[in-house]
């Protein structure tokens, strides 16, 4: 009998291709979503650059092209705790993949309402799922999408291990007391704060209830399409380029497509971790296929393929498109330059050979930006969220698209 | 002009005497409460042993005996974010003391509804206050009541410092990398989990918004009355003895008063930290009078007077009352025996000379238990919350009261 996986947030940027990937692998997939991502895109006037279909059209098309059924349940896991429990009691999933947190750092810093929404949605939603698993006595493996960003980016050059850090406490008598602790977080936004708080919940439920929990500390996801979303235009994945939900790379591509200089905040010396969307879905499947043993700890896996400095990314895109680069003030409170070394031994041990962000592999994303640039609303590109004491000075330049691949 | 202090949860066991103490010191006190503690006591059929008055009667009496006004605002800070902001905008308090979290570990472990309530109330409530202070640009000093319990009780014999721990990370080349980290928590209940999560919020708002935050990591509070609550019967403080909200010491006193053996869970070798209610209110006032500088860290103070093993407490009460001691299975997942050493240098540095739990000082609490034993519902004494894999085996013995002080 095939295994059942609940994908919370299965209509979103990572959730949708993950749902298709798991369905293609033979899992019974049930998507749970309240369509918050679509609603927020409307609220911000920042729709996906790609013309995404309704969930019904997506699922009907998937059935046509693959022969597989995916169920959809519309549900707010943060607010409808009892409905969520009824669903879990009926489906009794082997695994739950949780993409249903508000995932944009700038959005979480916009104002008090968005701060409150992010805390409420992310903490209550995540806790409701954990609590329902305990209440129903399920043996479900809970897989959560976390972020490398919880650690901040002011490291001391040491490699970031996978979740737990070995430290030594030196006693007053000079004796060495070794301890293994959750790697201390240094969140730079309310969004990152909620992901830090999640870790404590996972640690608690793993230890107290011996729940099987995997937290995938993901890098910044780049790319748009996967093997499955390419199969039909109605399966196309979303592409966000606005100041809240767009990643730095997508922003560069859109700016290039619109004939605008690539705007680099600060010196561009910030080093970040990256992973391609195709590898995100592969990693989630690997995590599901290899659940951790029940034990005292949450299993934390760094879901990262490579690290790059932001200015190197800008240079890569400039080379590819002919765009100029412009350096602006940084609206975030963060280190101007940082190194970043990340252990990703678990995924390598499971056989992942990651896709790397080289010129030729960026081509697909460049192509998406070019293909749909007429749909773009370039007013949405600047980051408008304010970190304390800082103000975004970037203003959009509404010029005609003018780049071609070269 | 006198300073204004908002006391969130100012109708509760610690909040009420704190409000009176601050009012007596000349602060303008505004109590904010949604009376959740009174509602939960009704829900559990476990009213205060002492006959507490309505908030209106309390405040009218206080006005009569002291001449001071205390305002009361009925408000749910977790759910009425906008109302809370309006209140803060109007009052612009110099300090906020936050007692408005659900504070019983057993209650937080009863079932899924109480787990969800505890997470929702404690996290959203605390975050709403922090966020409103930022939104309004206030210079308010935020004082939160935390607990020593977040660290668990499985230490390695080293003294628990005040919040931050110096550790050494040893690099691959053998180099020593010293770091100062938030002392890692090991919460044993959902209640303790929320207090651990609070710390991350405090750390974030201190660092990101340079908010002045003090987190008082309190020991178990004993005693009932303070200088002010003794002034009139209508000012009397609450006394809880039920399995959810009663502390171990109050439970012993009630059992003795009812002619029941004192029930010790496990070996009674659990060591816990204690503080008298009179010192709680003094410590809060000291914290308000000595705000921290705005900086990168939350100021964490261990609000602890002394530590005792549970079986030593039982022997103290047995000596005082003639009661027997009975050893039962422990419903909690915790170490059978533990040492506990706690640094409390900040409060000592501020001049606190704590009241210690010696025979003569227990007398007042014994007196309360005896005076009101006829009001007791002894069915509520056993802990009914289940930690995983454990079940409380204690059953209440409904005998007549039969002890006298000796």
Interface residues (C-beta under 8 A of the other chain):
Chain A: X81 X85 X111 X112 X115 X116 X119 X120 X123 X124 X127 X128 X131 X132 X134 X135 X156 X158 X165 X166 X167 X168 X169 X170 X171 X177 X179 X181 X182 X184 X185 X186 X187 X188 X190 X193 X196 X197 X200 X201 X204 X207 X208 X209 X210 X333 X387 X388
Chain B: X81 X85 X111 X112 X115 X116 X119 X120 X123 X124 X127 X128 X131 X132 X134 X135 X156 X158 X165 X166 X167 X168 X169 X170 X171 X177 X179 X181 X182 X184 X185 X186 X187 X188 X190 X193 X196 X197 X200 X201 X204 X207 X208 X209 X210 X333 X387 X388
